[in-house]
Amino acid sequence: MTDAGRTAEKKAEQAHESDWLDHAIRAGLVAYGVVHLLVAWLAVQLALGEKEDQASNAGAMHYLAQQPMGKVLVWLIAAGMFLLVVWRLLEAALGYPEESDDKKRWVKRAGSLGKAVIYGALGWSAVKTATGSGSGGGTDTTTAKLMDLPAGQVVVAVVGLAIIGYGGSLVYRGWTEKFREHLDAQGQAGNDGSAYVLAGKIGYIAKGVAIAIVGGLFLYAGITHEAKKSGGLDQALQRVLEVPFGQVLLIAMGIGIAGYGVFCFARAKHLSR
C-alpha cells in the first residue's frame, strides 16, 4: 500500500472511531425509528379501513410531509439516513478488525454495504418527497423494467429470494435476540433493558415477516412473468388483509413494526457498535 493509501485508511479509521460519527449514528437511528413508527401507524390505519396513505416508507414520508413543519422533518430524516449511509460505508471499507474469521468479516462488510444501499434509498425517497417529486413509478414499473433485461424473469425471482432471505435473517435475529449486540450493557440491564429487548424481539420478527412477504411477491412475479404481481411493503401488508383474521394480523404487525421503531430509539440511546 502506498503512503497516500495508508494515510487515507488512517483518516478513515479515525473518522470511524470519532465522537462526531457516534452522534451522527444516533441521530440517524432516531430518524429511522420515526419512519418505522409512521409505517406502523399507517399499517394500523390500513387494517381499520383507512387506505388514503400507503403503509410503506414512501407513504410514511408523504404522510409526514403533509403535517405542520412536515417537510422540514422529512429533510431531517433524509439527513439522518445519509448519515447512516456514511457509517455503513465506513464499516464496509474498513472491515471488522475484531473478527478473526476472514469469511465472516467479508460477510459483515457485504452486509454493511447492503444496509448503506437501504438507507440511501430511504434517504433519496425522503429527498424526492421533500422536493415534491416523489410520486414516480411504482414497484411494478421497476419490476417491468427488470423483466425487460436478458433473463429478466430470473433476475426478478433472484431479487425476490434475496429479499426473502433478508426478511428471514431479521426474523432469526429477533427470535435468537442477536440484536442485543447493538445495545451497550446499560441498555440491556434492568426493567428498561427488558423492555428494549422485548421491543426489539417483536420488532425484528414483525419487520422480517413483512419484508419476506415483499420478497414473496417479487418471486411470484418472476415465476409468472407478471410485473403487477410484485409489490412493496404497502402491497405486502394489503395481502395480509386477505387472509383469515387478516385485520388482526395486520394490527399485530403494525404494533411489531412500531416495536422496531422503539428499539431504534433505544439503540440510539445505548449505542454499541
C-alpha positions in Angstrom: 0.0 0.0 0.0 1.3 3.5 -0.9 1.8 6.2 1.7 -1.2 8.0 0.4 -3.3 4.9 0.7 -2.1 4.3 4.3 -2.9 8.0 5.2 -6.4 7.7 3.7 -7.0 4.5 5.6 -5.8 6.0 8.8 -8.1 9.0 8.4 -11.0 6.7 7.7 -10.3 4.7 10.8 -10.1 8.0 12.8 -13.4 9.0 11.4 -15.0 5.6 12.2 -13.9 5.9 15.9 -14.7 9.6 16.3 -17.3 11.1 18.6 -18.9 13.0 15.7 -19.8 9.7 14.0 -21.3 8.4 17.2 -23.6 11.5 17.3 -24.4 11.1 13.6 -25.3 7.5 14.0 -27.6 8.3 17.0 -29.3 11.0 15.0 -29.8 8.7 12.1 -31.2 5.9 14.2 -33.7 8.3 15.7 -34.8 9.3 12.2 -35.1 5.6 11.2 -37.2 4.9 14.3 -39.6 7.7 13.4 -40.1 6.3 9.9 -41.0 2.9 11.4 -43.4 4.4 13.8 -45.1 6.2 10.9 -45.3 3.0 8.9 -46.8 1.2 11.9 -49.4 3.9 12.2 -50.3 3.7 8.6 -50.5 -0.2 8.8 -53.0 0.1 11.6 -55.0 2.6 9.6 -54.9 0.2 6.6 -56.2 -2.6 8.9 -59.1 -0.3 10.1 -60.1 0.6 6.6 -58.3 3.9 6.2 -56.4 3.5 2.9 -55.6 7.1 2.0 -51.9 6.7 2.7 -49.6 3.9 1.8 -48.3 1.8 4.7 -44.7 2.0 3.4 -41.6 4.0 3.8 -42.6 6.3 0.9 -46.1 6.5 2.3 -44.7 7.5 5.7 -42.7 10.3 4.1 -45.8 11.6 2.3 -47.9 11.4 5.4 -45.2 13.3 7.4 -44.8 15.9 4.7 -48.5 16.8 5.0 -48.2 17.7 8.7 -47.3 21.1 10.1 -43.5 21.6 9.6 -43.6 18.2 7.9 -41.3 19.0 5.0 -38.6 20.2 7.5 -38.9 16.9 9.3 -38.7 14.9 6.1 -35.5 16.8 5.3 -34.1 15.9 8.7 -35.0 12.3 8.1 -33.2 12.4 4.8 -30.1 13.9 6.5 -30.3 11.1 9.2 -30.4 8.4 6.5 -27.4 9.8 4.7 -25.5 9.9 8.0 -26.3 6.2 8.4 -25.0 5.6 4.8 -21.6 7.2 5.8 -21.4 4.9 8.8 -22.1 1.8 6.9 -19.8 2.7 4.0 -17.0 3.2 6.6 -17.8 -0.2 8.0 -17.7 -1.8 4.6 -14.4 -0.1 3.7 -12.6 -0.7 6.9 -14.0 -4.2 7.6 -14.4 -5.7 11.1 -10.8 -6.0 12.5 -12.1 -7.6 15.7 -13.5 -10.5 13.7 -10.8 -13.2 13.3 -12.6 -15.2 10.7 -11.9 -13.7 7.2 -15.1 -15.2 5.7 -17.3 -13.8 8.5 -15.5 -10.4 8.1 -16.3 -10.2 4.4 -19.9 -11.3 5.0 -20.3 -8.5 7.6 -18.7 -6.0 5.2 -21.1 -7.0 2.5 -24.0 -6.7 5.0 -22.8 -3.1 5.8 -22.8 -2.3 2.1 -26.3 -3.6 1.7 -27.5 -1.6 4.6 -25.9 1.5 3.1 -28.0 0.9 0.0 -31.2 0.5 2.0 -30.5 3.7 4.0 -29.5 5.5 0.8 -32.7 4.5 -0.9 -34.8 5.7 2.0 -32.9 9.0 2.2 -33.4 9.5 -1.6 -37.1 8.8 -1.1 -37.2 11.5 1.6 -35.5 14.0 -0.7 -37.9 13.3 -3.5 -40.9 13.7 -1.1 -39.5 17.0 0.3 -38.9 18.4 -3.2 -42.4 17.2 -4.4 -41.1 14.7 -6.9 -41.8 11.5 -5.0 -44.8 10.3 -6.9 -43.0 8.4 -9.7 -43.5 4.9 -10.9 -44.3 2.1 -8.5 -42.7 -1.2 -7.8 -44.5 -2.9 -10.6 -42.9 -0.4 -13.0 -39.4 -1.2 -11.7 -40.2 -4.9 -11.9 -41.3 -4.5 -15.5 -38.0 -2.8 -16.3 -36.1 -5.7 -14.7 -38.3 -8.1 -16.7 -37.1 -6.5 -19.9 -33.5 -7.4 -19.1 -31.9 -10.6 -20.5 -33.1 -13.4 -18.3 -35.3 -10.8 -16.6 -37.7 -13.3 -15.0 -34.7 -15.0 -13.4 -33.4 -11.6 -12.2 -36.8 -10.7 -10.6 -37.0 -14.2 -9.0 -33.5 -13.9 -7.6 -34.3 -10.5 -6.2 -37.4 -12.0 -4.5 -35.3 -14.8 -3.0 -32.7 -12.2 -1.7 -35.5 -10.2 -0.1 -37.0 -13.3 1.5 -33.5 -14.2 2.8 -33.1 -10.7 4.3 -36.5 -10.9 5.9 -35.7 -14.4 7.3 -32.4 -13.1 8.7 -34.4 -10.4 10.6 -36.8 -13.0 12.0 -33.8 -15.1 13.1 -32.1 -12.1 14.7 -35.3 -11.3 16.5 -36.0 -14.9 17.7 -32.4 -15.5 18.9 -32.1 -12.0 20.3 -28.8 -11.4 18.4 -29.8 -7.8 18.1 -28.7 -7.4 21.8 -25.2 -6.8 20.5 -26.4 -3.4 19.3 -27.1 -2.3 22.9 -24.4 -1.5 25.5 -24.5 -3.2 28.9 -26.7 -0.5 30.4 -29.2 -0.8 27.6 -29.7 -4.5 28.4 -30.0 -4.1 32.2 -32.9 -3.7 34.5 -36.6 -3.1 33.6 -35.7 -0.6 30.8 -33.3 -3.2 29.3 -36.0 -5.9 29.4 -38.5 -3.5 27.7 -35.9 -2.7 25.0 -35.2 -6.3 24.3 -38.9 -7.2 24.1 -39.5 -4.3 21.7 -36.5 -5.5 19.6 -37.6 -9.1 19.6 -41.2 -8.3 18.5 -39.9 -5.6 16.1 -37.3 -7.7 14.3 -39.7 -10.6 13.8 -42.6 -8.4 12.6 -40.4 -6.4 10.2 -38.8 -9.7 8.9 -42.2 -11.2 8.2 -43.3 -8.1 6.3 -40.2 -8.0 4.2 -40.4 -11.7 3.5 -43.9 -11.2 2.1 -42.5 -8.4 -0.2 -39.9 -10.9 -1.4 -42.6 -13.5 -2.0 -44.4 -11.0 -4.2 -41.3 -10.5 -6.3 -40.7 -14.2 -6.5 -44.2 -14.8 -7.7 -43.9 -12.0 -10.2 -40.7 -13.6 -11.6 -42.3 -17.1 -11.8 -45.5 -15.9 -13.5 -43.9 -13.1 -15.6 -46.5 -10.6 -14.3 -44.8 -7.4 -13.1 -48.0 -6.2 -11.4 -47.9 -9.2 -9.1 -44.8 -7.7 -7.4 -45.1 -5.0 -4.8 -43.6 -3.1 -2.0 -44.4 -3.0 1.7 -47.8 -1.5 1.2 -48.9 -4.3 -1.2 -47.5 -6.9 1.1 -49.5 -5.6 4.1 -52.6 -5.5 1.9 -52.0 -9.2 1.1 -52.1 -9.8 4.9 -55.6 -8.4 5.0 -56.8 -11.0 2.5 -56.0 -14.0 4.8 -58.3 -15.2 7.6 -58.1 -12.8 10.6 -56.1 -10.5 8.3 -57.2 -7.4 10.1 -56.0 -8.7 13.5 -52.7 -9.9 12.0 -52.1 -6.6 10.3 -52.7 -4.7 13.5 -50.3 -7.1 15.3 -47.7 -6.5 12.5 -48.2 -2.7 12.9 -47.5 -3.0 16.6 -44.5 -5.1 15.8 -43.1 -2.6 13.4 -43.7 0.1 16.0 -41.6 -2.1 18.3 -38.7 -2.0 15.8 -39.0 1.8 15.8 -38.8 1.9 19.6 -35.8 -0.3 19.5 -34.1 2.2 17.1 -34.6 4.8 19.8 -33.2 2.5 22.5 -30.2 1.7 20.2 -29.6 5.4 19.7 -29.5 6.0 23.5 -27.4 2.9 24.3 -25.3 2.6 21.1 -22.9 -0.3 20.9 -21.2 -0.7 17.5 
